[in-house]
């Protein structure tokens, strides 16, 4: 019975099973596309939709540190983009600016994917 508990919990919470999980790497790629994209609305929409979905999963699992890390990563991406100063990305090397936020994110959120 003990080996079924994580499976049952994943099914009840609607979490993907580890064999189907893609990890957080796609979120990092989407964040970079958001920062480097020519138009914020088009290039950031997939990133923001993914973080919204992950925040809902983190909330359902009561993973508040993961939820906070997702909020922080969103803020870092938006700040690297330029934070509303037109459609011109602010950072010349956005991947460097986002690395520390992504490291925290992956450490806190890997279980929820």
PyMOL commands that set and color helices and strands:
alter all, ss='L'
color gray80, all
select helices_A, chain A and resi 2-13+25-36+40-60+64-81+94-109
alter helices_A, ss='H'
color red, helices_A
deselect
rebuild
show_as cartoon
